[in-house]
Amino acid sequence: MYPNRPLDSDIQHSLKNLKDQEAKHGNWNYPKDESNVDISSIPACTSLGCKTNSLAKPGKLKYPINYPVPNFGLDPDIIDTQANENLAVKQYKHEWNPKWDAEKEKFEVPKVDAFFKWWVQTDADIKM
């Protein structure tokens, strides 16, 4: 997990659903033995039978694999964007830290009027 980043939304939903079900039915406990596990079952097969995957067959593949991929570094547009952000942080002495909205599963974007008020207050040429 990355520091200072929220959990993936699927994980958040799974944990919430588990908590809801545990509140309703009690704590979830894994079975201590494997008596209820059918070890003869093959997960890749269904009740209709097993299908073989042609790629799983031994032999030479018709296309190359494990070939080297060159690393050309960051794209120039990314480098420019990062440089512009760093310049803005220094110029305005304010770091951009968008807030994560877990319910909407996206970052909160400031409203246009909030940005305008901030801009007017920071611009020396404009008097309110």
N, C-alpha and C positions, 0 to 999 in steps of 0.2 A: 504494500500500500504506500502511496506517496504521502509525505508529510503535508499537513495543512490542506488536504483535499478530502472532500466528502466521499463516503462509500458509494460505489456504483448503485444506481437506482434499483437495479434488479436485486442486489444484495439487501438494500434498505427495505424493499417490499417483502422479501423473503423473511427477514428478521422480524418485521412487523407482523406478518401473517403467523409466524411461529409463536410470537408473544401472545397474539390474540387467541390462538388455538390452545396454548398452554393455560391461559386464563380460563378458558371454557372447559377444557378436558383434563387439566393437570399437567405436570411437567412431562416432557418427552424423555423417555429413557430408552437407550439402545438395548437390544436383547444381549444378555451376557453370554449366551451360547449361540451356536449356529444351527440349532435343531430345526428352525423354521426356514432355513435357506436350502434351496434346491441346487446342489452343486453340479447336477447333471445338466442344468439348463445352460444353453449357449446364448448369450445376449444378442448376438448377431442374427439369430434365427427367430422365426415367428411360428405360430401354430400351423402356418401354411408350408413350412419347411425352410431350408437354408438356401440362400442364393450365394454363389461364389462371386467374388469381386475379381474381375479380370486383371486388375493391377496387383492383386495379392499373389498371383501365380509367379513362381520363380522363373527367371529368364531375363534376357536383355530387354530393357525398355526401348521404345521407339523414339524417345526424346532424351536430351541430356538433363542430368540432375547434378546437384552439388557443385555447380560451377561458380567461380568467383564473381562477386558483384563489386564493382568499383565504388568507392566512397568519395564523392566530390564535395563533401561538406554541405553546409547549409546553403539553401537557395539565396541568391542575392536579394530578393525581395524580403525574405525573412530577416536577413542581416540589416537591411535598411529600416524595416519596421522596428526591430529591437533598438537600433540606434536612435530612432526618432522618439521612441517611448522613454529611453534613458535621458534624452535631452529635455523632454517635457517634464520629467520628474525633477531634474535639477533646476529647470527654469521656474517652475511653479511651486517647488518644494512640497509636492504632493504626489504620493504614490497611488497608482490605480489598483484598487483591491475590490473587484466586484464581489457582491454577496451572492451565495448560492441559495436558490429557493428550492427546497427539497420537494415540496408539493407539486410545483410546476416542472420540476426537473430541468431547470435552466438558470442561468445567471440573471440577476435583477439588473435591468438597464435603467440608469437615471432618466427621469422625465425631461423633456425639452425645457420646460420652464425652470427646473432646478439648475440645469446647465447654464441657461441664460443668466439667472441671478448670480451664479458663481462668476461667470465671465464678466458681467457688468461690475461686480465688486472688485475684481482683480485688474481691470483695465484702467490705467491712470488717465486716459484721454476722455473717458466717459464719466460724467457726474450724475448721480441719482438725485 
